[in-house]
């Protein structure tokens, strides 16, 4: 007899999520009051742990790693004690550990790293409450959502540009994750979740503070980037903008104004009157206590000037073949520079590796990840550029390793890396944005 799929913890959790989603979808006004018991279930915590484990990540301020938990402490004991604290309402989160991640422009992005225990509880809460909010999230919101992606957001922008919505409001929110007011965010949570224990958990995470230079700092705004539940909360708060946009009917018809949002990064595309729609967005953001970055937010005529969105540059230009206006999008110069820097810094440390192993384990993952992100764009030329840069960098590395004075092109031509060393063929992924697109229109 074949065992039912629901017998695994993961499948049972998925069944629970499906039931919650359907209940919320069936009654959009319903608020859910009995959820905490589902968070406390051992199988929910077990699935949450596996999700956190798969994302890896550094330890929090308690310095507990996954290896310590699994090899020394014991996973069953760890989850059992965590479950006991939740059931007895003794769970208290620790402050997150502040680290700084270098950005491509040279600045640093603050990241808050919770302890593994706090990450597991956050993941368990997310498992339970995410389906409730997913039921009401709008189709034009793409960031940090199940079955939604940056590529879908990019194709949506491409679609509206082809529908001649070529006035673009390129919006930039000022320090979004750091400025979300806690009180208003918790009100957003209560639109669907009225289980006090769940709301209290979220409030505790918001107030847990940040450990920075041996001092704990707390604030009344912000959700630290790095928390498992932070993307959902950040998405939920900007759902107010999506709801107002839909309720006012701004995007009902193809020639109206359309928002495409990926978390806090969004653009508005319209045929005319972009100042009006920028003003409407500002009204909502002001009520939410959020601010647009005046220096970075701009209005663009896409037929005269390009704009960047999610690492891609969009431009509406005459086709070289037909002369008609066509939409193009491709990796930004910033994205090209960033991947070249990553390749260069990786190859710099490859002299003591076996070359095929080094390429397979260190270089190929960079090319494959970058290529899969940019493959839907008009990127063939850019892919070729990165492929050539990679083989050139590897050749220079080998020349230094073997102390040769020649440039090494004869000994190690590009084909040698692909045919004999297993270098990933980046250009094989390249697909133009117009290929197979049902959104393509002529001007």
matplotlib code that plots the C-alpha trace (Angstrom):
import matplotlib.pyplot as plt

x = [0.0, 1.4, 1.7, -0.1, 2.0, 0.4, 2.4, 5.5, 5.8, 6.5, 3.4, 1.2, 2.5, 1.7, -1.8, -2.3, -1.0, -3.4, -6.4, -5.4, -5.0, -8.4, -10.1, -8.6, -9.4, -13.0, -13.7, -11.4, -12.7, -12.1, -9.7, -8.0, -7.8, -6.6, -3.1, -0.5, -1.1, -0.1, 3.1, 3.9, 3.5, 6.7, 6.3, 5.9, 9.1, 10.9, 9.9, 10.9, 14.3, 14.9, 14.0, 16.4, 19.1, 18.9, 19.5, 22.7, 23.8, 26.0, 25.2, 23.6, 24.9, 24.8, 27.3, 25.4, 25.9, 23.9, 26.8, 26.8, 23.0, 23.0, 26.3, 26.7, 23.3, 21.0, 18.3, 15.4, 16.5, 16.8, 13.4, 11.8, 13.1, 12.0, 8.6, 8.3, 9.2, 6.6, 3.8, 4.6, 4.9, 8.5, 10.1, 12.0, 14.0, 17.6, 18.8, 20.0, 23.7, 24.6, 26.9, 27.6, 27.5, 29.5, 27.4, 28.5, 28.7, 31.2, 28.7, 27.6, 24.2, 23.3, 22.1, 20.6, 21.4, 19.0, 20.0, 19.1, 16.4, 14.8, 15.1, 13.3, 10.4, 10.1, 10.0, 7.3, 5.2, 5.8, 4.6, 1.3, 0.5, 1.9, -0.9, -3.4, -1.8, -1.0, -4.7, -5.1, -1.7, -2.0, -0.8, 1.5, 3.5, 6.4, 9.0, 9.7, 6.5, 5.9, 5.7, 6.6, 10.0, 12.0, 11.8, 8.0, 8.3, 10.7, 8.4, 5.5, 7.4, 8.3, 4.7, 3.4, 6.2, 5.0, 1.5, 2.9, 2.9, 6.2, 6.0, 7.8, 7.9, 11.1, 10.5, 13.0, 12.0, 14.3, 15.7, 12.5, 13.3, 14.6, 11.6, 8.6, 6.7, 6.1, 2.6, 1.3, 3.0, 1.3, -2.0, -1.3, -0.7, -4.1, -6.0, -5.8, -4.2, -5.9, -4.3, -2.7, 0.1, 1.2, 1.0, 3.0, 5.7, 6.0, 6.1, 8.9, 11.0, 10.5, 11.5, 14.4, 16.9, 20.2, 23.6, 26.1, 29.6, 28.6, 25.6, 21.9, 20.0, 16.2, 13.9, 10.2, 10.7, 12.2, 12.4, 16.0, 17.1, 18.2, 15.2, 13.3, 9.9, 11.2, 10.5, 6.9, 6.3, 7.9, 5.7, 2.6, 3.2, 3.4, 0.3, -1.5, -0.1, -1.2, -4.7, -5.3, -4.0, -6.4, -9.4, -9.0, -8.9, -5.7, -4.6, -7.9, -7.3, -4.1, -3.6, -3.9, -1.2, 0.3, 2.5, 5.0, 6.5, 9.3, 9.3, 10.3, 11.4, 8.6, 7.9, 4.7, 4.1, 1.5, 0.7, 0.4, 0.2, 3.0, 3.1, -0.5, 0.3, 3.5, 1.4, -1.1, 1.7, 3.2, -0.2, -0.3, 3.3, 2.9, 0.1, 2.3, 5.1, 7.4, 9.4, 10.5, 14.1, 13.8, 17.2, 16.7, 13.0, 12.4, 10.0, 11.3, 10.1, 11.4, 11.6, 14.2, 15.9, 16.6, 15.7, 17.0, 14.8, 16.0, 19.4, 18.2, 18.3, 15.1, 15.0, 12.5, 14.5, 14.1, 14.9, 18.0, 16.2, 12.7, 13.2, 10.1, 10.2, 11.0, 11.5, 14.9, 16.2, 19.6, 22.0, 22.9, 26.6, 26.5, 25.4, 28.2, 30.8, 29.6, 29.8, 33.3, 34.5, 33.2, 34.8, 38.1, 38.2, 37.3, 39.9, 42.5, 42.4, 42.4, 46.1, 46.4, 43.3, 43.0, 41.7, 38.6, 37.5, 38.0, 36.0, 33.2, 32.9, 33.8, 33.5, 30.5, 28.1, 28.8, 28.2, 25.1, 23.5, 24.1, 23.1, 19.8, 18.9, 19.6, 18.7, 15.3, 16.7, 18.3, 21.5, 23.4, 26.1, 26.5, 26.7, 29.5, 31.3, 31.2, 32.2, 35.2, 36.1, 36.0, 38.3, 40.7, 40.8, 41.5, 44.2, 46.0, 45.7, 47.3, 50.1, 51.0, 50.7, 53.1, 55.2, 55.0, 55.8, 53.5, 49.8, 48.9, 46.2, 47.8, 48.2, 44.7, 42.3, 38.6, 37.6, 40.1, 38.3, 34.9, 35.9, 38.5, 38.0, 34.2, 33.6, 29.9, 28.8, 27.1, 26.1, 24.0, 21.5, 21.0, 17.4, 16.3, 13.4, 11.2, 11.6, 8.4, 6.8, 3.1, 3.6, 5.5, 3.9, 5.2, 5.0]
y = [0.0, 3.4, 5.8, 9.0, 12.1, 13.8, 11.5, 13.6, 16.7, 18.9, 17.7, 18.1, 21.6, 22.4, 21.0, 23.3, 26.3, 25.4, 25.3, 28.7, 30.2, 29.0, 30.1, 33.6, 33.7, 32.6, 35.4, 38.4, 40.2, 37.3, 37.7, 34.7, 34.2, 30.7, 30.3, 30.1, 26.4, 25.7, 27.6, 25.5, 22.1, 20.1, 19.4, 23.1, 23.9, 21.0, 22.2, 25.8, 24.5, 22.8, 26.0, 28.0, 25.3, 25.4, 29.1, 28.6, 31.9, 33.0, 32.5, 35.2, 36.8, 33.4, 32.0, 28.8, 27.3, 24.5, 22.1, 22.8, 22.3, 19.1, 17.4, 18.5, 19.7, 17.4, 18.6, 16.9, 18.4, 21.8, 21.7, 20.1, 22.9, 25.6, 24.0, 23.9, 27.6, 28.5, 26.4, 27.8, 31.4, 31.6, 32.3, 35.6, 36.6, 37.9, 41.1, 40.6, 40.8, 43.8, 43.2, 45.4, 44.1, 46.0, 47.4, 47.8, 51.6, 51.3, 52.0, 49.4, 47.8, 47.0, 43.4, 42.0, 38.4, 36.7, 33.6, 30.3, 29.7, 33.1, 32.3, 29.0, 30.6, 33.4, 30.8, 28.9, 32.0, 32.9, 29.4, 29.9, 33.6, 34.0, 32.2, 34.5, 37.6, 35.9, 35.5, 39.3, 40.4, 42.0, 40.5, 43.4, 42.8, 40.4, 40.7, 37.9, 36.0, 32.3, 31.6, 35.3, 36.4, 39.4, 38.0, 38.2, 41.8, 42.7, 41.1, 43.1, 46.3, 45.2, 44.5, 47.9, 49.7, 47.7, 48.9, 52.4, 53.3, 55.1, 57.7, 56.1, 57.2, 55.7, 55.6, 55.2, 54.9, 56.4, 53.8, 51.8, 48.9, 51.3, 53.6, 51.3, 52.5, 49.6, 50.7, 51.0, 47.7, 45.8, 47.4, 45.9, 42.5, 42.7, 43.2, 39.4, 38.1, 38.8, 35.9, 38.0, 35.5, 35.8, 39.6, 39.6, 37.5, 39.9, 42.9, 41.2, 40.7, 44.4, 45.5, 43.0, 45.6, 45.4, 44.4, 46.8, 47.3, 45.6, 47.8, 47.0, 49.7, 49.7, 51.9, 52.5, 52.1, 49.6, 45.8, 44.6, 43.2, 39.6, 38.4, 35.5, 37.3, 40.8, 40.5, 39.4, 42.3, 44.8, 43.5, 43.6, 47.3, 48.4, 46.4, 49.5, 51.3, 48.4, 48.4, 52.1, 51.9, 49.1, 50.7, 53.9, 52.0, 53.6, 50.4, 49.1, 49.8, 49.2, 52.9, 53.8, 53.9, 50.6, 49.9, 47.1, 46.6, 44.3, 44.8, 48.5, 49.0, 50.1, 51.9, 53.5, 53.3, 55.4, 57.1, 60.6, 62.8, 61.0, 63.9, 63.1, 59.5, 60.4, 62.7, 59.9, 57.6, 60.3, 60.8, 57.1, 57.0, 60.1, 58.4, 55.4, 57.5, 56.7, 59.1, 59.1, 59.9, 63.2, 62.9, 59.4, 59.5, 60.8, 61.0, 59.5, 59.5, 56.0, 56.9, 59.6, 58.3, 54.9, 53.8, 51.0, 48.5, 45.3, 45.4, 45.9, 49.0, 49.6, 51.7, 52.2, 52.8, 52.5, 49.0, 48.9, 46.5, 48.1, 51.6, 51.1, 51.7, 48.6, 47.9, 46.6, 45.6, 44.3, 44.3, 47.7, 48.8, 48.5, 44.8, 44.2, 45.8, 43.9, 40.4, 41.2, 42.2, 39.0, 36.9, 38.8, 38.4, 34.7, 33.8, 35.7, 32.9, 30.0, 29.4, 26.6, 24.8, 22.0, 23.9, 21.8, 21.6, 25.3, 26.1, 23.7, 24.7, 28.4, 30.0, 28.2, 29.0, 32.7, 32.5, 30.2, 32.4, 35.6, 34.2, 32.7, 36.1, 38.1, 35.5, 36.9, 40.2, 41.4, 40.2, 38.2, 40.9, 41.3, 37.5, 37.3, 40.1, 38.4, 35.0, 36.6, 38.4, 35.1, 33.2, 36.2, 36.4, 32.6, 32.9, 35.6, 33.5, 30.5, 32.7, 33.9, 30.4, 29.0, 32.1, 32.6, 35.9, 35.4, 36.2, 32.6, 32.8, 30.1, 27.7, 28.4, 29.7, 30.2, 26.8, 25.0, 26.2, 25.1, 21.7, 20.4, 22.3, 22.4, 26.1, 27.0, 28.3, 31.5, 32.6, 29.4, 30.9, 34.1, 34.7, 38.0, 39.7, 39.6, 35.8, 34.0, 37.0, 37.5, 41.1, 42.3, 45.2, 47.5, 51.3]
z = [0.0, -1.0, 2.0, 1.7, 1.1, 4.1, 6.4, 6.2, 8.5, 5.4, 3.6, 6.7, 7.2, 3.5, 4.0, 7.0, 4.9, 2.1, 4.5, 6.0, 2.5, 1.3, 4.5, 4.1, 0.4, 0.9, 3.4, 2.8, 5.9, 8.3, 11.1, 12.6, 16.4, 17.0, 15.5, 18.3, 18.9, 15.3, 15.7, 18.8, 17.1, 16.9, 13.2, 12.5, 14.4, 12.7, 9.2, 10.3, 11.4, 8.1, 6.2, 8.4, 8.0, 4.2, 4.2, 6.3, 7.8, 10.6, 14.3, 16.4, 19.7, 21.5, 19.0, 18.5, 15.1, 13.3, 13.9, 17.6, 17.8, 15.8, 16.9, 20.5, 21.8, 19.9, 17.4, 19.2, 22.5, 20.9, 19.3, 22.3, 24.7, 22.2, 22.0, 25.8, 26.1, 23.5, 25.1, 28.6, 27.2, 28.5, 25.1, 24.9, 21.8, 22.1, 20.4, 16.8, 16.0, 13.8, 10.8, 7.8, 4.3, 1.7, -1.2, -4.8, -4.4, -1.6, 1.2, 3.8, 4.4, 8.0, 8.6, 11.8, 12.5, 15.0, 16.9, 15.3, 18.0, 17.1, 13.4, 13.9, 15.8, 13.2, 10.5, 12.3, 12.7, 9.0, 8.0, 9.8, 9.0, 5.5, 3.8, 5.4, 4.0, 0.7, 0.1, -0.2, -1.6, -5.1, -8.3, -9.0, -5.8, -6.5, -3.7, -1.2, -2.0, -2.8, -6.6, -7.4, -8.6, -9.8, -13.3, -13.3, -12.1, -14.9, -17.5, -16.1, -16.6, -20.1, -20.8, -19.8, -21.7, -24.8, -24.0, -24.5, -20.8, -21.3, -18.6, -15.6, -12.0, -10.7, -7.0, -4.2, -0.5, 2.0, 4.5, 4.3, 6.6, 9.2, 9.2, 9.4, 12.6, 14.9, 16.0, 12.5, 11.4, 14.3, 13.2, 9.7, 11.3, 13.1, 9.9, 9.6, 12.8, 16.2, 18.1, 20.9, 21.4, 17.7, 17.8, 21.1, 19.5, 16.5, 18.9, 21.0, 17.8, 16.9, 20.3, 20.9, 19.8, 18.0, 19.5, 17.9, 19.4, 22.6, 23.2, 22.7, 20.9, 20.6, 18.5, 17.8, 14.1, 11.7, 11.2, 11.0, 7.6, 8.1, 10.2, 8.7, 9.1, 8.2, 4.4, 5.1, 7.5, 5.1, 2.3, 4.5, 5.4, 1.7, 0.9, 2.0, -1.1, -3.3, -1.8, -2.2, -5.8, -6.6, -4.8, -6.7, -10.0, -11.2, -13.0, -14.3, -18.0, -20.1, -20.6, -16.9, -14.3, -13.2, -10.2, -10.3, -6.8, -5.6, -1.8, -1.3, -4.9, -7.2, -10.4, -11.8, -15.5, -17.3, -20.6, -19.3, -16.2, -14.1, -11.6, -10.6, -9.8, -8.0, -5.9, -5.1, -4.1, -1.8, 0.0, 0.9, 1.9, 4.1, 6.0, 6.5, 7.9, 4.9, 2.8, -0.8, -1.5, -3.3, -4.9, -6.3, -7.2, -10.7, -13.6, -16.8, -20.4, -21.4, -25.1, -24.2, -21.1, -19.6, -16.0, -13.8, -11.9, -10.1, -11.6, -15.1, -17.4, -19.4, -22.6, -25.4, -28.6, -32.3, -33.6, -35.8, -38.2, -38.5, -37.0, -34.8, -31.1, -29.1, -25.4, -24.3, -20.9, -19.9, -16.9, -15.6, -15.7, -11.9, -12.1, -14.7, -12.5, -9.4, -11.0, -12.5, -9.1, -7.6, -10.3, -10.0, -6.2, -6.4, -9.0, -7.1, -4.5, -7.0, -7.6, -5.0, -6.2, -8.7, -11.7, -12.6, -9.0, -8.5, -11.6, -10.6, -7.0, -7.0, -10.5, -12.0, -9.1, -9.7, -13.4, -13.1, -10.4, -12.2, -15.6, -14.3, -12.9, -16.1, -18.8, -19.6, -20.7, -23.9, -22.4, -25.1, -25.6, -21.8, -21.2, -23.9, -22.1, -18.7, -20.3, -22.0, -18.8, -16.9, -19.3, -19.4, -15.5, -15.3, -17.9, -16.0, -12.8, -14.6, -16.0, -12.5, -11.1, -13.6, -13.7, -17.5, -19.2, -22.1, -21.8, -22.1, -24.8, -27.0, -24.1, -22.6, -25.2, -24.1, -25.7, -23.4, -20.3, -21.6, -23.2, -20.8, -17.5, -17.3, -17.2, -17.3, -20.7, -19.6, -23.1, -23.5, -21.1, -23.0, -24.1, -25.5, -23.7, -26.9, -27.6, -27.1, -25.3, -25.6, -24.5, -27.5, -29.4, -32.0, -31.6]

ax = plt.figure().add_subplot(projection="3d")
ax.plot(x, y, z, "-o")
ax.set_aspect("equal")
plt.show()
